[in-house]
Amino acid sequence: MGFPLIFGALLTGAVTTVFYGIWAGLVMAGLTLLMGLISPVPKTNLKPASLSDFKFTQADEGQPIPLVYGIVKIPGNIIYYG
């Protein structure tokens, strides 16, 4: 349980107490602490993206061009530019 969670719970409880009373402030502070304790923790060991993670559009001679009927999501090819 870190400082931001405790500070957020106290701040939520204080603001709720000002507008709705002491019992509502205590309930909101408790619910905020409970939410912070049971929420999932995100992964922190993410690797940075490299060039192999991206797909670049290629236009090679002899590459097949798909014939599409209807609405389909296909990777694009640059046929002509200039």
PDB file as gemmi writes it, atoms N, CA and C in Angstrom:
CRYST1    1.000    1.000    1.000  90.00  90.00  90.00 P 1                      
ATOM      1  N   MET A   1       0.870  -1.167   0.000  1.00  0.00           N  
ATOM      2  CA  MET A   1       0.000   0.000   0.000  1.00  0.00           C  
ATOM      3  C   MET A   1       0.913   1.226   0.000  1.00  0.00           C  
ATOM      4  N   GLY A   2       0.819   1.995  -1.063  1.00  0.00           N  
ATOM      5  CA  GLY A   2       1.708   3.127  -1.222  1.00  0.00           C  
ATOM      6  C   GLY A   2       1.091   4.441  -0.783  1.00  0.00           C  
ATOM      7  N   PHE A   3       1.931   5.445  -0.783  1.00  0.00           N  
ATOM      8  CA  PHE A   3       1.503   6.781  -0.388  1.00  0.00           C  
ATOM      9  C   PHE A   3       0.393   7.340  -1.278  1.00  0.00           C  
ATOM     10  N   PRO A   4       0.449   7.183  -2.611  1.00  0.00           N  
ATOM     11  CA  PRO A   4      -0.627   7.750  -3.434  1.00  0.00           C  
ATOM     12  C   PRO A   4      -1.999   7.161  -3.115  1.00  0.00           C  
ATOM     13  N   LEU A   5      -2.036   5.874  -2.784  1.00  0.00           N  
ATOM     14  CA  LEU A   5      -3.314   5.240  -2.450  1.00  0.00           C  
ATOM     15  C   LEU A   5      -3.877   5.789  -1.147  1.00  0.00           C  
ATOM     16  N   ILE A   6      -3.024   5.910  -0.141  1.00  0.00           N  
ATOM     17  CA  ILE A   6      -3.483   6.435   1.147  1.00  0.00           C  
ATOM     18  C   ILE A   6      -3.885   7.898   1.024  1.00  0.00           C  
ATOM     19  N   PHE A   7      -3.079   8.683   0.324  1.00  0.00           N  
ATOM     20  CA  PHE A   7      -3.400  10.097   0.130  1.00  0.00           C  
ATOM     21  C   PHE A   7      -4.713  10.267  -0.632  1.00  0.00           C  
ATOM     22  N   GLY A   8      -4.911   9.449  -1.685  1.00  0.00           N  
ATOM     23  CA  GLY A   8      -6.155   9.522  -2.447  1.00  0.00           C  
ATOM     24  C   GLY A   8      -7.365   9.158  -1.616  1.00  0.00           C  
ATOM     25  N   ALA A   9      -7.229   8.140  -0.763  1.00  0.00           N  
ATOM     26  CA  ALA A   9      -8.342   7.743   0.102  1.00  0.00           C  
ATOM     27  C   ALA A   9      -8.664   8.850   1.105  1.00  0.00           C  
ATOM     28  N   LEU A  10      -7.636   9.449   1.702  1.00  0.00           N  
ATOM     29  CA  LEU A  10      -7.869  10.535   2.659  1.00  0.00           C  
ATOM     30  C   LEU A  10      -8.493  11.755   1.983  1.00  0.00           C  
ATOM     31  N   LEU A  11      -8.017  12.081   0.797  1.00  0.00           N  
ATOM     32  CA  LEU A  11      -8.573  13.224   0.073  1.00  0.00           C  
ATOM     33  C   LEU A  11     -10.028  12.970  -0.315  1.00  0.00           C  
ATOM     34  N   THR A  12     -10.321  11.764  -0.794  1.00  0.00           N  
ATOM     35  CA  THR A  12     -11.705  11.415  -1.150  1.00  0.00           C  
ATOM     36  C   THR A  12     -12.601  11.478   0.079  1.00  0.00           C  
ATOM     37  N   GLY A  13     -12.117  10.937   1.185  1.00  0.00           N  
ATOM     38  CA  GLY A  13     -12.909  10.981   2.419  1.00  0.00           C  
ATOM     39  C   GLY A  13     -13.130  12.396   2.914  1.00  0.00           C  
ATOM     40  N   ALA A  14     -12.110  13.243   2.816  1.00  0.00           N  
ATOM     41  CA  ALA A  14     -12.246  14.627   3.290  1.00  0.00           C  
ATOM     42  C   ALA A  14     -13.247  15.408   2.451  1.00  0.00           C  
ATOM     43  N   VAL A  15     -13.160  15.270   1.145  1.00  0.00           N  
ATOM     44  CA  VAL A  15     -14.083  16.012   0.272  1.00  0.00           C  
ATOM     45  C   VAL A  15     -15.510  15.506   0.467  1.00  0.00           C  
ATOM     46  N   THR A  16     -15.676  14.198   0.607  1.00  0.00           N  
ATOM     47  CA  THR A  16     -17.014  13.652   0.820  1.00  0.00           C  
ATOM     48  C   THR A  16     -17.563  14.095   2.175  1.00  0.00           C  
ATOM     49  N   THR A  17     -16.714  14.183   3.192  1.00  0.00           N  
ATOM     50  CA  THR A  17     -17.141  14.628   4.516  1.00  0.00           C  
ATOM     51  C   THR A  17     -17.657  16.064   4.463  1.00  0.00           C  
ATOM     52  N   VAL A  18     -16.995  16.919   3.688  1.00  0.00           N  
ATOM     53  CA  VAL A  18     -17.416  18.321   3.597  1.00  0.00           C  
ATOM     54  C   VAL A  18     -18.832  18.420   3.032  1.00  0.00           C  
ATOM     55  N   PHE A  19     -19.146  17.613   2.038  1.00  0.00           N  
ATOM     56  CA  PHE A  19     -20.441  17.740   1.373  1.00  0.00           C  
ATOM     57  C   PHE A  19     -21.534  16.853   1.967  1.00  0.00           C  
ATOM     58  N   TYR A  20     -21.181  15.665   2.495  1.00  0.00           N  
ATOM     59  CA  TYR A  20     -22.216  14.704   2.891  1.00  0.00           C  
ATOM     60  C   TYR A  20     -22.146  14.250   4.338  1.00  0.00           C  
ATOM     61  N   GLY A  21     -21.112  14.570   5.075  1.00  0.00           N  
ATOM     62  CA  GLY A  21     -21.044  14.183   6.479  1.00  0.00           C  
ATOM     63  C   GLY A  21     -19.936  13.185   6.748  1.00  0.00           C  
ATOM     64  N   ILE A  22     -19.734  12.939   8.057  1.00  0.00           N  
ATOM     65  CA  ILE A  22     -18.609  12.114   8.494  1.00  0.00           C  
ATOM     66  C   ILE A  22     -18.765  10.651   8.086  1.00  0.00           C  
ATOM     67  N   TRP A  23     -19.988  10.121   8.176  1.00  0.00           N  
ATOM     68  CA  TRP A  23     -20.171   8.704   7.849  1.00  0.00           C  
ATOM     69  C   TRP A  23     -19.944   8.441   6.367  1.00  0.00           C  
ATOM     70  N   ALA A  24     -20.428   9.310   5.539  1.00  0.00           N  
ATOM     71  CA  ALA A  24     -20.213   9.142   4.100  1.00  0.00           C  
ATOM     72  C   ALA A  24     -18.725   9.284   3.768  1.00  0.00           C  
ATOM     73  N   GLY A  25     -18.016  10.184   4.451  1.00  0.00           N  
ATOM     74  CA  GLY A  25     -16.589  10.349   4.234  1.00  0.00           C  
ATOM     75  C   GLY A  25     -15.802   9.113   4.623  1.00  0.00           C  
ATOM     76  N   LEU A  26     -16.172   8.505   5.753  1.00  0.00           N  
ATOM     77  CA  LEU A  26     -15.500   7.280   6.180  1.00  0.00           C  
ATOM     78  C   LEU A  26     -15.770   6.124   5.219  1.00  0.00           C  
ATOM     79  N   VAL A  27     -17.002   6.026   4.752  1.00  0.00           N  
ATOM     80  CA  VAL A  27     -17.348   4.963   3.803  1.00  0.00           C  
ATOM     81  C   VAL A  27     -16.580   5.155   2.497  1.00  0.00           C  
ATOM     82  N   MET A  28     -16.515   6.382   1.989  1.00  0.00           N  
ATOM     83  CA  MET A  28     -15.800   6.635   0.738  1.00  0.00           C  
ATOM     84  C   MET A  28     -14.303   6.387   0.884  1.00  0.00           C  
ATOM     85  N   ALA A  29     -13.720   6.767   2.002  1.00  0.00           N  
ATOM     86  CA  ALA A  29     -12.292   6.512   2.226  1.00  0.00           C  
ATOM     87  C   ALA A  29     -12.028   5.014   2.287  1.00  0.00           C  
ATOM     88  N   GLY A  30     -12.894   4.283   2.973  1.00  0.00           N  
ATOM     89  CA  GLY A  30     -12.743   2.828   3.056  1.00  0.00           C  
ATOM     90  C   GLY A  30     -12.904   2.150   1.711  1.00  0.00           C  
ATOM     91  N   LEU A  31     -13.884   2.580   0.938  1.00  0.00           N  
ATOM     92  CA  LEU A  31     -14.091   1.990  -0.388  1.00  0.00           C  
ATOM     93  C   LEU A  31     -12.927   2.309  -1.327  1.00  0.00           C  
ATOM     94  N   THR A  32     -12.362   3.502  -1.197  1.00  0.00           N  
ATOM     95  CA  THR A  32     -11.209   3.856  -2.026  1.00  0.00           C  
ATOM     96  C   THR A  32     -10.000   2.998  -1.679  1.00  0.00           C  
ATOM     97  N   LEU A  33      -9.772   2.772  -0.388  1.00  0.00           N  
ATOM     98  CA  LEU A  33      -8.680   1.889   0.021  1.00  0.00           C  
ATOM     99  C   LEU A  33      -8.914   0.459  -0.467  1.00  0.00           C  
ATOM    100  N   LEU A  34     -10.140  -0.018  -0.337  1.00  0.00           N  
ATOM    101  CA  LEU A  34     -10.465  -1.375  -0.798  1.00  0.00           C  
ATOM    102  C   LEU A  34     -10.246  -1.521  -2.296  1.00  0.00           C  
ATOM    103  N   MET A  35     -10.680  -0.529  -3.057  1.00  0.00           N  
ATOM    104  CA  MET A  35     -10.493  -0.547  -4.510  1.00  0.00           C  
ATOM    105  C   MET A  35      -9.009  -0.578  -4.868  1.00  0.00           C  
ATOM    106  N   GLY A  36      -8.200   0.177  -4.156  1.00  0.00           N  
ATOM    107  CA  GLY A  36      -6.766   0.203  -4.419  1.00  0.00           C  
ATOM    108  C   GLY A  36      -6.076  -1.097  -4.058  1.00  0.00           C  
ATOM    109  N   LEU A  37      -6.582  -1.793  -3.070  1.00  0.00           N  
ATOM    110  CA  LEU A  37      -5.967  -3.047  -2.642  1.00  0.00           C  
ATOM    111  C   LEU A  37      -6.314  -4.213  -3.567  1.00  0.00           C  
ATOM    112  N   ILE A  38      -7.517  -4.230  -4.120  1.00  0.00           N  
ATOM    113  CA  ILE A  38      -7.926  -5.373  -4.940  1.00  0.00           C  
ATOM    114  C   ILE A  38      -7.760  -5.140  -6.436  1.00  0.00           C  
ATOM    115  N   SER A  39      -7.317  -3.951  -6.836  1.00  0.00           N  
ATOM    116  CA  SER A  39      -7.135  -3.700  -8.262  1.00  0.00           C  
ATOM    117  C   SER A  39      -5.881  -4.420  -8.762  1.00  0.00           C  
ATOM    118  N   PRO A  40      -5.885  -4.889 -10.024  1.00  0.00           N  
ATOM    119  CA  PRO A  40      -4.719  -5.606 -10.542  1.00  0.00           C  
ATOM    120  C   PRO A  40      -3.534  -4.667 -10.764  1.00  0.00           C  
ATOM    121  N   VAL A  41      -2.345  -5.225 -10.636  1.00  0.00           N  
ATOM    122  CA  VAL A  41      -1.112  -4.458 -10.816  1.00  0.00           C  
ATOM    123  C   VAL A  41      -0.611  -4.698 -12.241  1.00  0.00           C  
ATOM    124  N   PRO A  42      -0.349  -3.652 -13.019  1.00  0.00           N  
ATOM    125  CA  PRO A  42       0.119  -3.843 -14.397  1.00  0.00           C  
ATOM    126  C   PRO A  42       1.541  -4.398 -14.438  1.00  0.00           C  
ATOM    127  N   LYS A  43       1.857  -5.075 -15.544  1.00  0.00           N  
ATOM    128  CA  LYS A  43       3.212  -5.601 -15.737  1.00  0.00           C  
ATOM    129  C   LYS A  43       4.181  -4.445 -15.959  1.00  0.00           C  
ATOM    130  N   THR A  44       5.361  -4.569 -15.395  1.00  0.00           N  
ATOM    131  CA  THR A  44       6.341  -3.497 -15.546  1.00  0.00           C  
ATOM    132  C   THR A  44       7.564  -3.922 -16.343  1.00  0.00           C  
ATOM    133  N   ASN A  45       7.608  -5.165 -16.812  1.00  0.00           N  
ATOM    134  CA  ASN A  45       8.782  -5.634 -17.544  1.00  0.00           C  
ATOM    135  C   ASN A  45       8.515  -5.630 -19.052  1.00  0.00           C  
ATOM    136  N   LEU A  46       8.046  -4.520 -19.573  1.00  0.00           N  
ATOM    137  CA  LEU A  46       7.767  -4.399 -20.991  1.00  0.00           C  
ATOM    138  C   LEU A  46       9.042  -4.022 -21.739  1.00  0.00           C  
ATOM    139  N   LYS A  47       9.259  -4.654 -22.894  1.00  0.00           N  
ATOM    140  CA  LYS A  47      10.448  -4.343 -23.677  1.00  0.00           C  
ATOM    141  C   LYS A  47      10.100  -3.272 -24.712  1.00  0.00           C  
ATOM    142  N   PRO A  48      11.038  -2.442 -25.076  1.00  0.00           N  
ATOM    143  CA  PRO A  48      10.763  -1.427 -26.089  1.00  0.00           C  
ATOM    144  C   PRO A  48      10.574  -2.064 -27.462  1.00  0.00           C  
ATOM    145  N   ALA A  49       9.796  -1.418 -28.307  1.00  0.00           N  
ATOM    146  CA  ALA A  49       9.524  -1.935 -29.646  1.00  0.00           C  
ATOM    147  C   ALA A  49      10.772  -1.841 -30.516  1.00  0.00           C  
ATOM    148  N   SER A  50      10.972  -2.854 -31.341  1.00  0.00           N  
ATOM    149  CA  SER A  50      12.087  -2.847 -32.277  1.00  0.00           C  
ATOM    150  C   SER A  50      11.529  -2.843 -33.701  1.00  0.00           C  
ATOM    151  N   LEU A  51      12.390  -2.733 -34.679  1.00  0.00           N  
ATOM    152  CA  LEU A  51      11.942  -2.687 -36.070  1.00  0.00           C  
ATOM    153  C   LEU A  51      11.281  -3.984 -36.502  1.00  0.00           C  
ATOM    154  N   SER A  52      11.642  -5.103 -35.890  1.00  0.00           N  
ATOM    155  CA  SER A  52      11.026  -6.378 -36.268  1.00  0.00           C  
ATOM    156  C   SER A  52       9.585  -6.489 -35.793  1.00  0.00           C  
ATOM    157  N   ASP A  53       9.135  -5.601 -34.909  1.00  0.00           N  
ATOM    158  CA  ASP A  53       7.755  -5.627 -34.419  1.00  0.00           C  
ATOM    159  C   ASP A  53       6.780  -4.940 -35.372  1.00  0.00           C  
ATOM    160  N   PHE A  54       7.281  -4.234 -36.372  1.00  0.00           N  
ATOM    161  CA  PHE A  54       6.425  -3.492 -37.294  1.00  0.00           C  
ATOM    162  C   PHE A  54       6.365  -4.189 -38.645  1.00  0.00           C  
ATOM    163  N   LYS A  55       5.229  -4.017 -39.346  1.00  0.00           N  
ATOM    164  CA  LYS A  55       5.097  -4.527 -40.710  1.00  0.00           C  
ATOM    165  C   LYS A  55       5.108  -3.337 -41.656  1.00  0.00           C  
ATOM    166  N   PHE A  56       6.028  -3.364 -42.592  1.00  0.00           N  
ATOM    167  CA  PHE A  56       6.146  -2.274 -43.549  1.00  0.00           C  
ATOM    168  C   PHE A  56       5.532  -2.698 -44.880  1.00  0.00           C  
ATOM    169  N   THR A  57       4.922  -1.747 -45.572  1.00  0.00           N  
ATOM    170  CA  THR A  57       4.332  -2.017 -46.873  1.00  0.00           C  
ATOM    171  C   THR A  57       5.435  -2.251 -47.892  1.00  0.00           C  
ATOM    172  N   GLN A  58       5.292  -3.313 -48.685  1.00  0.00           N  
ATOM    173  CA  GLN A  58       6.291  -3.638 -49.689  1.00  0.00           C  
ATOM    174  C   GLN A  58       5.618  -3.738 -51.045  1.00  0.00           C  
ATOM    175  N   ALA A  59       6.301  -3.327 -52.069  1.00  0.00           N  
ATOM    176  CA  ALA A  59       5.831  -3.482 -53.435  1.00  0.00           C  
ATOM    177  C   ALA A  59       6.925  -4.184 -54.224  1.00  0.00           C  
ATOM    178  N   ASP A  60       6.749  -5.475 -54.436  1.00  0.00           N  
ATOM    179  CA  ASP A  60       7.725  -6.266 -55.178  1.00  0.00           C  
ATOM    180  C   ASP A  60       7.100  -6.700 -56.499  1.00  0.00           C  
ATOM    181  N   GLU A  61       7.921  -6.807 -57.497  1.00  0.00           N  
ATOM    182  CA  GLU A  61       7.435  -7.261 -58.795  1.00  0.00           C  
ATOM    183  C   GLU A  61       7.035  -8.733 -58.691  1.00  0.00           C  
ATOM    184  N   GLY A  62       5.844  -9.042 -59.194  1.00  0.00           N  
ATOM    185  CA  GLY A  62       5.349 -10.401 -59.159  1.00  0.00           C  
ATOM    186  C   GLY A  62       4.577 -10.755 -57.906  1.00  0.00           C  
ATOM    187  N   GLN A  63       4.419  -9.816 -57.006  1.00  0.00           N  
ATOM    188  CA  GLN A  63       3.664 -10.077 -55.786  1.00  0.00           C  
ATOM    189  C   GLN A  63       2.174 -10.110 -56.122  1.00  0.00           C  
ATOM    190  N   PRO A  64       1.423 -11.112 -55.640  1.00  0.00           N  
ATOM    191  CA  PRO A  64       0.010 -11.197 -55.993  1.00  0.00           C  
ATOM    192  C   PRO A  64      -0.806 -10.049 -55.405  1.00  0.00           C  
ATOM    193  N   ILE A  65      -1.794  -9.594 -56.169  1.00  0.00           N  
ATOM    194  CA  ILE A  65      -2.701  -8.543 -55.734  1.00  0.00           C  
ATOM    195  C   ILE A  65      -4.028  -9.210 -55.428  1.00  0.00           C  
ATOM    196  N   PRO A  66      -4.527  -9.111 -54.195  1.00  0.00           N  
ATOM    197  CA  PRO A  66      -5.767  -9.799 -53.844  1.00  0.00           C  
ATOM    198  C   PRO A  66      -6.977  -9.171 -54.535  1.00  0.00           C  
ATOM    199  N   LEU A  67      -7.929 -10.024 -54.938  1.00  0.00           N  
ATOM    200  CA  LEU A  67      -9.190  -9.591 -55.522  1.00  0.00           C  
ATOM    201  C   LEU A  67     -10.232  -9.683 -54.423  1.00  0.00           C  
ATOM    202  N   VAL A  68     -10.817  -8.559 -54.057  1.00  0.00           N  
ATOM    203  CA  VAL A  68     -11.685  -8.497 -52.889  1.00  0.00           C  
ATOM    204  C   VAL A  68     -13.115  -8.230 -53.319  1.00  0.00           C  
ATOM    205  N   TYR A  69     -14.043  -9.014 -52.776  1.00  0.00           N  
ATOM    206  CA  TYR A  69     -15.472  -8.787 -52.944  1.00  0.00           C  
ATOM    207  C   TYR A  69     -16.039  -8.419 -51.578  1.00  0.00           C  
ATOM    208  N   GLY A  70     -16.660  -7.271 -51.462  1.00  0.00           N  
ATOM    209  CA  GLY A  70     -17.215  -6.837 -50.183  1.00  0.00           C  
ATOM    210  C   GLY A  70     -16.211  -6.011 -49.405  1.00  0.00           C  
ATOM    211  N   ILE A  71     -16.371  -5.995 -48.085  1.00  0.00           N  
ATOM    212  CA  ILE A  71     -15.509  -5.208 -47.210  1.00  0.00           C  
ATOM    213  C   ILE A  71     -14.618  -6.169 -46.442  1.00  0.00           C  
ATOM    214  N   VAL A  72     -13.315  -6.091 -46.702  1.00  0.00           N  
ATOM    215  CA  VAL A  72     -12.337  -6.971 -46.082  1.00  0.00           C  
ATOM    216  C   VAL A  72     -11.122  -6.134 -45.696  1.00  0.00           C  
ATOM    217  N   LYS A  73     -10.510  -6.457 -44.570  1.00  0.00           N  
ATOM    218  CA  LYS A  73      -9.300  -5.755 -44.151  1.00  0.00           C  
ATOM    219  C   LYS A  73      -8.098  -6.585 -44.609  1.00  0.00           C  
ATOM    220  N   ILE A  74      -7.317  -6.034 -45.531  1.00  0.00           N  
ATOM    221  CA  ILE A  74      -6.140  -6.710 -46.057  1.00  0.00           C  
ATOM    222  C   ILE A  74      -4.940  -5.779 -45.939  1.00  0.00           C  
ATOM    223  N   PRO A  75      -3.736  -6.334 -45.854  1.00  0.00           N  
ATOM    224  CA  PRO A  75      -2.563  -5.443 -45.823  1.00  0.00           C  
ATOM    225  C   PRO A  75      -2.385  -4.791 -47.190  1.00  0.00           C  
ATOM    226  N   GLY A  76      -2.059  -3.534 -47.194  1.00  0.00           N  
ATOM    227  CA  GLY A  76      -1.966  -2.784 -48.442  1.00  0.00           C  
ATOM    228  C   GLY A  76      -0.613  -2.912 -49.111  1.00  0.00           C  
ATOM    229  N   ASN A  77      -0.613  -2.758 -50.425  1.00  0.00           N  
ATOM    230  CA  ASN A  77       0.603  -2.726 -51.212  1.00  0.00           C  
ATOM    231  C   ASN A  77       0.637  -1.426 -51.972  1.00  0.00           C  
ATOM    232  N   ILE A  78       1.802  -0.797 -52.025  1.00  0.00           N  
ATOM    233  CA  ILE A  78       1.943   0.408 -52.825  1.00  0.00           C  
ATOM    234  C   ILE A  78       2.260  -0.047 -54.234  1.00  0.00           C  
ATOM    235  N   ILE A  79       1.311   0.160 -55.145  1.00  0.00           N  
ATOM    236  CA  ILE A  79       1.474  -0.279 -56.531  1.00  0.00           C  
ATOM    237  C   ILE A  79       2.192   0.789 -57.346  1.00  0.00           C  
ATOM    238  N   TYR A  80       1.818   2.047 -57.141  1.00  0.00           N  
ATOM    239  CA  TYR A  80       2.401   3.133 -57.915  1.00  0.00           C  
ATOM    240  C   TYR A  80       2.506   4.356 -57.032  1.00  0.00           C  
ATOM    241  N   TYR A  81       3.622   5.029 -57.089  1.00  0.00           N  
ATOM    242  CA  TYR A  81       3.807   6.255 -56.352  1.00  0.00           C  
ATOM    243  C   TYR A  81       4.657   7.188 -57.199  1.00  0.00           C  
ATOM    244  N   GLY A  82       4.138   8.372 -57.467  1.00  0.00           N  
ATOM    245  CA  GLY A  82       4.977   9.313 -58.188  1.00  0.00           C  
ATOM    246  C   GLY A  82       4.270  10.112 -59.216  1.00  0.00           C  
TER     247      GLY A  82                                                      
END                                                                             
